[in-house]
Amino acid sequence: SLGFSFAAVQSRTPSHSPLALTRSLHPPLPQCLYQLLAFVPPSNGSQSKPGTAVVTVDTQHPLTLQLNGSVGDRELCKIQYHFGEFGNYSLVVKTLSTSTKTVSCDLVINEGPINSYFPILFAFLVYMGILAVLIAGHLFMKIDPVRSWVYKKLNPRETDRLINSELGSPNTTDSVSSDPTPRLWSTVSRQRLRSLDTFRGLSLIIMVFVNYGGGKYWFFKHESWNGKLCVPSSLFSRFVFIMGTSISLSLSSMLKWGSSKRKVLGKILWRSFLLILLGIIVVNPNYCLGPLSWDNLRIPGVLQRLGFTYLVVAALELLFTRAGAESGILETPCPALQDILPYWPQWIFILMLEVIWLCLTFLLPVPGCPRGYLGPGGIGDFGNYPNCTGGAAGYIDRLLLGENHIYQHPSSSVIYQTMMPYDPEGILGTINTIVMAFLGLQAGKIILFYKDQHKQIMSRFVIWSILMGIISAILTKCSKEEGFIPINKNLWSISYVTTMSCFAFILLLLIYYLVDVKRLWSGAPFFYPGMNSILVYIGHEVFENYFPFKWKMQDSQSHAEHLTQNLTATTLWVIISYLLYKRKIFWKI
């Protein structure tokens, strides 16, 4: 991100040895080693010419600056401060007593930081203005004289039919003069729930914006390791969740229309194979390491994980699906669990997978690392385990896939300075991705089981959200670092899955209520990319560095320019998906 400031350290101490300025994150969790920023030369007793050193400091996190007499010498002073972007600061060090060697450290703001959030506020107002214009236009089109005038201008040949229609209103059976919006709604809604495509499209469009840079704002960057539920941390998990929901609905539809299980299984295998192949061949971030070859080919990836997860969850659903379960024909001993008990073999399989994840994560011996280690390695944990990034998850990937075939620049390298490659889409985390998709599958079963019973569907979503939230609170102890299993997107920890599922159920509930129940919102514009999700995802990756999605900027340190470029590229993909939708072009795998 662009978050940095300049700090000048001025030493007025008559020391004959340089001072050492170090920094660490505040609060220092997990316990980070202090990192040397600069040596401050002595002033040699001169008050007019103090010893100075200029450094650049990070502004994403609060920092702790520590000044020592020299490397390894005693601490002279320590300051905790959260610097602002592009600010200019001075840390003035003065001797208070030469006998006791006590000093004072005062932080002076030479130039205040800029308001880096103004561009994103301006962009928000622009998009809200566009939305207001579109809503106003939609409302005006409901007025008969306005609608007749517009149709007259757009299609003069139909003028007489519009004017002579009964009471001045177009005939509802007239395909030309009827309002296209309700007709489009009714056509699509009978085939599929718009809320699912809207949910998928919303997650996808934010993912595209984040992948393009997110305006270089820190809150649009992935968290370095444990912790804060920033925007990017929830996007992939939502995509996985809604994929599970779609699996339930699509398999039910195919079987209901008479497709044999063998034929459906063939489609599942073929789609999984294509997703994995596209991820390895087309969307591969290791292109930057040189021409695509087996020597540096990244094997894990987003599409690869989606493909394998789809294979497992769809095959599991196909294998254990029971006739009459979705329609409520089967009797269950507990009516409150009638959308769960008929699928008990699936739940046993998922629980067994989770036991495997727990055993491998906490019991697998990893050379040079403590058993059950979940840290970032590098300078984390006082630098005691620099090569233990990801614990068992990282070890399994390096052992089975090789260091050259996994992601080389994990997010933990930014703060924790990890040197080991680590893949956030690795083998062990795929287990919990399957669990996430299975919870989405449960949402789909709720929709099928309580078809058209909106209150029942929404109440079940609320119950599942609360249940997932309680499990997350227990696993994390409602803390960032002190829980049994911290929330960690890199590891895809089980607490991360339950937390993201909690939010996913709530978000799906809100969209389902607005789009499919009350029909207050058509789902636009997110509905359109949701209908062409694979094309938009692969397209935005392939054409990322081509105009008009990217161009040379005048000021690469400007949030405004980065935000303009990233929003333009994202908006273009929304427009492309809308045009494809209007022409009924859908890329399905």
Salt bridges, closest charged atoms under 4 A:
GLU75 OE1 - LYS78 NZ 3.96
GLU85 OE1 - HIS559 NE2 2.84
ASP144 OD1 - ARG147 NH2 2.62
GLU158 OE1 - ARG161 NH2 2.83
ASP174 OD1 - ARG161 NH1 3.21
ASP197 OD2 - ARG192 NE 2.75
ASP197 OD1 - ARG200 NH1 2.62
GLU223 OE2 - LYS480 NZ 3.78
GLU317 OE1 - LYS445 NZ 3.43
ASP339 OD1 - ARG460 NH2 2.44
ASP423 OD1 - ARG298 NH2 2.61
GLU425 OE1 - ARG298 NH2 2.88
GLU425 OE2 - LYS489 NZ 3.78
GLU541 OE2 - HIS540 NE2 3.92
